[in-house]
Structures are given as C-alpha cells and as structure tokens.
Amino acid sequence: MAGSTHALRTADVAARAMAARKRIPPGLESWRRFRRHRMAVVSTTILVLIILAVVLGPLWWQVPINDIDFTARLAGPSWQHPFGTDDLGQDLLARLLYGGRISLAVGLAAMLVAVIAGTIVGALSGISRGSVDAALMWLTDLFLSLPQLPLLLLIIYLFRDSLKALAGPEAGVYVLIVAVIGGFRWMPVARLVRAQFFSLREKEFVEAARALGASTTRQVVRHILPNALGPVIVAGTIEVAAAIIAESTLSFLGLGFPPDIPTWGRLLYDAKDYLDIAPHWALFPGAAIFLAVLTINFIGDGLRDTLDPRKVM
C-alpha cells in the first residue's frame, strides 16, 4: 500500500513538472537552453560589443580615416593613437572601426545570399522526386567540385573594373564580393535543407496536411520549411564566419576593396611589409578577425544545442 502511494505521488509530481514545462513559452525555453551554453553567451556579448564598437565607435572616435600625419609614421599605441598608426601616420583605431562595418556587412550579406539560395535549391530538391532532384543535386555537386579561391580571384579580376564604373568604387566592389562569396557558399545549405525535407515530408503532420488536400506549396511553406529552419540558422552562423574570412583573404591578396577603403583584410595586406618594425599594424586587425570569427562559431555551437530537439539541457 505504501509503495503504491509513493508511486502515485511520484507520478503526480512528474505530471505537474511536465505541465509546468508545457506552460513555458517556446522563446523562453530556447533562451534557457542557450543560456546554459556559457561560451555561446560570452561570445554573444563579445560580438555585440564588436558590432556596437564598429557602428557607434566613429561617433566617439572622430578621427578621419585618411588624415595623414608624417610626424607619427608607424607610431606604436599611445593615448593619442590607441592602436598606433600606419606608414602614412593614419590612425589605426579609426580605420579599424570603419573597416569593421564593411567586413561585418560583407559577412552578413553573403550569408543571406548563401542561405536564401541554398534554401530554395534544397527545398525544391527535397520536395521533388526524380529528374528535378537529380538535376539540382548534380548542379550542387558541380559547384562543390569547383576550386573556389581561384574562381573567386578570376571573377573579381574580370568584373571588378566594370562594376566600379557602373556603381562606384565602393558599392560596385561590395556587390561583386557579396555575390561571388554568397554564390560559392550555398551548396552546404542546399544539402542540409534537402536532408531535412526528406525527413520531414514523411512525418505524420505533413501526411495529415496532404490528406486534407493541402497543396505542395502550402505543405512546404506552412509545415516543412518552418521545422527545417533550426539547422539552417546554425549553418547561417557558420557562413558569416566563412564570408568574413573570404573577404579578408581577397583583400589580403589585393583583389578586394580599393586601397583607400580600410577593411580588416586590407589592413593586414598593408601591414605585411612592416611586421618587423610595426607589429601592432597587423596585430589589431588580425585580432578583430579572430575574435569575430571565433565568437560567431561559438554562437553557432550554442544555437545548434538550443535548436536540437534530441538534446536535453
């Protein structure tokens, strides 16, 4: 009798706990799970500080990025120039803050291009059968087999001048770099979305919607795609980091933005000949790239754990 009473109490406590958990809003539950990933929380704080610095920093540090002072050439960090100066005496803090806007904007925009294109291709492939799926996956495999960096360099070399003349030196190169980087980063997203569609389109709620007469478009938009967005969001964070590195690589190779536009990669390219006498010139932009990429990767890890329904935290 005592054993049965204890079992009933245990079942009642478990039922109350499940009912309390069900009353928790999904957003609050996601934040609770994300908050337990300490490195993701710390990385989010650092990334927010970086974004606020590059967006609001120039309002506080109002030093012109092209202000030349030959008397302060290659000066180390000081109160007047906290990050030092370059070979023309230009303030590196001002140029780092200005270039951060461009580098982060390229990363976010290229990520959006890759995610949107990959989601469309993956959704069409995942909901289709037969020749459509085979053709789209053949196209995806074709892009995966292409050597990305040589093609990036070739395309930018061929079309950079024409886009500069059409849209200006900064806007033209920005559009070209975003389109090229995003155009060569959509394939992993497409494969991921296709795999999610293959799994979800056989679930009971999709079959129920199909039995009730829902069209294919409605099945995709209302039932399958919302449930497939979790892994896509995680993949998007990875694409931001990859795009920032790709833009920095192009600028370091001298095929990115013009020399007077100080992106983080361009600052590294300009500093490569002065590493022995002015290491601070390369240290600060390199640290900015490192911190941005590292924090975005940790945030992606936290989102992966948060959005994984199989992981109990």
BAKOL-707235 format. One record per residue (C-alpha): residue in three letters; x, y, z. Coordinates in steps of 0.02 Angstrom, whole numbers, plus 32768, in hexadecimal, padded with zeros to 4 digits. Example, Ala and Ser with C-alpha at 12.3 -4.5 7.8 and 13.67 -1.06 7.14 Angstrom:
! BAKOL-707235
ALA82677F1F8186 SER82AC7FCB8165 
***
This chain:
! BAKOL-707235
MET800080008000 ALA808D8077802D GLY80E6804C7F8B SER804F80727F21 THR803481187F7D HIS80E981497F5C ALA80D8811B7EA4 LEU803B81857E96 ARG809382197EE6 THR812782067E72 ALA80B681FE7DDA ASP805782987E18 VAL80F982FA7E2E ALA813482C77D81 ALA808E82F87D35 ARG809583A27D8A ALA814883BD7D4D MET811583937C9B ALA808084067CA5 ALA80EF84947CE7 ARG816A84767C59 LYS80DE847C7BDA ARG80A985267C1C ILE8157856F7BFA PRO815385D77B59 PRO81C1858E7ACE GLY822B862B7AC7 LEU825086267B81 GLU8278856C7B78 SER82F1858C7AE7 TRP834686177B49 ARG835585A57BE2 ARG83A985207B78 PHE841A859E7B21 ARG844B85EF7BC6 ARG8492854A7C06 HIS8513854F7B7A ARG858985C67BD5 MET860385DF7B46 ALA8573860C7AD1 VAL8533868E7B4D VAL85E086D97B64 SER85FC86D87AA7 THR8555872F7A8A THR858787B77B04 ILE863087CF7AB0 LEU85E387D17A01 VAL856188517A37 LEU85ED88BE7A7D ILE864D88AF79D8 ILE85B288E07974 LEU858D897379E7 ALA864389A979DA VAL864789AA791C VAL859B89FC790F LEU85A58A7D799A GLY86628A8879AF PRO867D8B097924 LEU86038B7D797E TRP86768B7A7A15 TRP87208B6D79BF GLN870A8BF4793C VAL87B48BE878E9 PRO87AE8BE9782A ILE87E68B4377E1 ASN884E8B9B775A ASP889D8C1E77CA ILE89588C1377A4 ASP89DC8C427825 PHE8A8D8C1C77EB THR8AD38C4E7894 ALA8A7B8BB778E3 ARG8AA78B327862 LEU8AA38A7F78A5 ALA8A888ABE7955 GLY8A5A8A3D79D8 PRO89BF8A427A45 SER89B08AE27AAB TRP892B8B507AF8 GLN89248BB57A58 HIS891B8B1979EA PRO88DE8A857A55 PHE89008A0679CA GLY89968A607980 THR89A98AA278CE ASP89D88A5E7823 ASP8A648A9177AC LEU8A088B337780 GLY89E28B617833 GLN892A8B367822 ASP88D08B0578C2 LEU88B68A4878C6 LEU88268A4E7943 ALA87BE8ABB78D0 ARG87E78A4F783A LEU87C389AE789B LEU871889EE78D1 TYR86EE8A257821 GLY872A898377D3 GLY86CA891B7850 ARG8627895D780A ILE86558920775D SER869A88777793 LEU8604884E77FF ALA858B888F777C VAL85DC882076F8 GLY85D0878A776D LEU851887A57793 ALA84E587CD76E0 ALA8545873A7697 MET84F786C9771A LEU8448870376E6 VAL847086E0762F ALA84B386327657 VAL8424860576CD ILE839A8643765A ALA83E285F075C0 GLY8409854F761D THR835D8548766D ILE8305855E75C6 VAL836E84D9756F GLY836484627603 ALA82A784787615 LEU8287845B755C SER82F683C2755F GLY82AF837E7600 ILE81F8838D75D0 SER8213834F751E ARG823882A174E3 GLY828E8259744C SER82E182C573C9 VAL82CB836D7423 ASP8321832F74C0 ALA83AB82DC745B ALA83CA837973F3 LEU83D383EC7489 MET8448837874E6 TRP84B38368744A LEU84BE84277447 THR84EA84297500 ASP857283A774E8 LEU85B584097454 PHE85C984A774BD LEU86168442754A SER869983FD74D5 LEU86D184A87497 PRO877084F374E2 GLN87258586753F LEU87B885F87562 PRO87FF85FB74B0 LEU87518619746A LEU873186A474E8 LEU87D286F874B4 LEU87AD86E373FA ILE86FB87257403 ILE872A87BB746C TYR87BF87E173FA LEU875087DA735E PHE86B8883B739C ARG86FD88B17421 ASP8723894373AE SER867C893B7352 LEU861A893A73F4 LYS868389C87438 ALA86548A3073A1 LEU859D89FF73B1 ALA857D8A12746B GLY86158A6B74B1 PRO86B78A2974FB GLU866E89F775A4 ALA85BD89C07579 GLY85F2896374DC VAL867888FD7532 TYR860488DD75C6 VAL857A88967557 LEU85F8882D74F6 ILE864C87E47591 VAL85A687BD75E6 ALA8560876B7549 VAL85FD87057529 ILE861786CA75DC GLY855E86A475F5 GLY85568650754B PHE85DD85D4757D ARG859C85B0762D TRP84E785767612 MET850B84BE75EF PRO851C847F76A4 VAL847A84D876D0 ALA84228487763C ARG845A83DA7670 LEU842583FA7723 VAL8378843976F2 ARG836083A8767A ALA8387832B7704 GLN830E83827779 PHE8285837E76F6 PHE82A182C476D7 SER828882A57791 LEU81F6831B77AE ARG818C82F87715 GLU816582497757 LYS813282847805 GLU8080826D7842 PHE805383277845 VAL8089833B7790 GLU802982A0775B ALA7F9082E377B8 ALA7F9D8389775C ARG7FB1832B76B8 ALA7F1882C076DF LEU7EB2835D7703 GLY7ED9839C7654 ALA7F6884177678 SER7FC7844575DC THR8081842375CC THR80A784DC75E2 ARG804184E37682 GLN8095844676C5 VAL813F849476A8 VAL8119854376E9 ARG80A9851A777D HIS80E6847177BA ILE81908437777A LEU81FA84D47768 PRO81D7851E7817 ASN820E84797865 ALA82AC847477FB LEU82EA85237829 GLY834784F178C7 PRO83DC84A0786F VAL83D7852977EA ILE83ED85AF7870 VAL8483855178B5 ALA84CC85407806 GLY84B085FC77ED THR85228626787E ILE85AA85BB7831 GLU85928613778A VAL85AA86BE77DC ALA865386897820 ALA8685863A777A ALA865386D7771A ILE86B88748778D ILE875186DA7773 ALA873386D676B6 GLU8726879476AC SER87C287A77716 THR881D872D76A5 LEU87EB878C7608 SER881E88327654 PHE88C287E87690 LEU88E687AC75DF GLY88C4885C759E LEU8824882F753F GLY87A5886E75BC PHE8774892175DD PRO87DE89B2759E PRO887989E27605 ASP88248A7C764F ILE87988A12769C PRO87E489C57739 THR878F891D7752 TRP87DD88A977D2 GLY882A883E7748 ARG886D88D976EF LEU88C089147790 LEU8918886D779E TYR894F887876E9 ASP899889267704 ALA89F088EE77A3 LYS8A478855775D ASP8AE788B3772E TYR8AF9890377DA LEU8AE4886F784E ASP8B95887F7892 ILE8B8D893978BC ALA8AD3895678D8 PRO8A7F88B47911 HIS89ED8914795D TRP89B2893F78AD ALA89898889788A LEU89628855793D PHE88C188B97955 PRO8867889078B1 GLY889E87DB78C2 ALA885987D67973 ALA87B588237935 ILE87A2879C78AF PHE87CF8714792B LEU8754875079AF ALA86C587697934 VAL86DA86BD78E5 LEU86F58664798C THR865D86B279DF ILE85ED868C794A ASN862585D6794C PHE860085C67A06 ILE8555861779EC GLY853585967964 ASP8561850B79E0 GLY84E885537A5F LEU845C856379DF ARG847B84B179A7 ASP846384717A59 THR83CE84E37A75 LEU837084B379D7 ASP839883F879E1 PRO82F783A47A22 ARG835883077A4E LYS83CC83627AC8 VAL838D83777B79 MET83E084067BD7 
***
